Amino acid sequence: MVEWLTTPGLTDYDEALAVMEARVAAIHAGEADELVWLVEHPPLYTAGTSAKAEDLLQARFPVHAVGRGGQYTYHGPGQRVVYVMLDLNRRGRDVRAFVQRLENWVIAALAEFGLKGEIREGRVGVWVARPDKVPLFDGSPREDKIAAIGVKLRRWVSFHGIAINVEPDLSHYGGIVPCGISGHGVTSLVDLGLPVGMADLDVALRRSFDAVFAEADQNLSS
């Protein structure tokens, strides 16, 4: 059974880390259900295990070094952060497959608003094509990231997770090289002209989670 929790307002980042640490330990001990936790944070940057110092261009906001995979990313108001505390001991001990499920989950949720999210080899996260923007210097089409993914496992229980841009201040990304990727940009649902609010996204995430993860669990057991 997966518990869903939505915390209103802005959640302190260190507080969120403490909650996740405690919940992951409880899940592993069999003392708590799995959890999907939906929050928003005040403006901040996080540095994953692969973060490069030169990718922090300007420390406009507090910087938190964390143990999740990935590089620098931004969290702030208007961005839905989805912390996933799931037990891969019961869902298959396959990190790559788990990340793919997370990507497919985001793509399925975005599809409910008529938006085509895509994944790209060598670029973690979910991307959208931007034919309305000037191509890159080599003629390649521009693509913007709409969702970042970074997870950590402890005894095969996951934490950290996904950040999806609903209507954050995109200029705040200017202090970092997001996920170490230059050339492409970042976008949001509202930036793309979609009148989608946080509650709308939450409903889509809840509905698509059941579809994506139930199918994956069924395939695992067959």
PyMOL commands that set and color helices and strands:
alter all, ss='L'
color gray80, all
select helices_A, chain A and resi 13-28+53-55+88-91+95-111+170-175+178-180+198-221
alter helices_A, ss='H'
color red, helices_A
select strands_A, chain A and resi 2-6+34-39+44-47+63-65+72-75+79-85+118-120+123-129+143-154+157-165+185-186
alter strands_A, ss='S'
color yellow, strands_A
deselect
rebuild
show_as cartoon
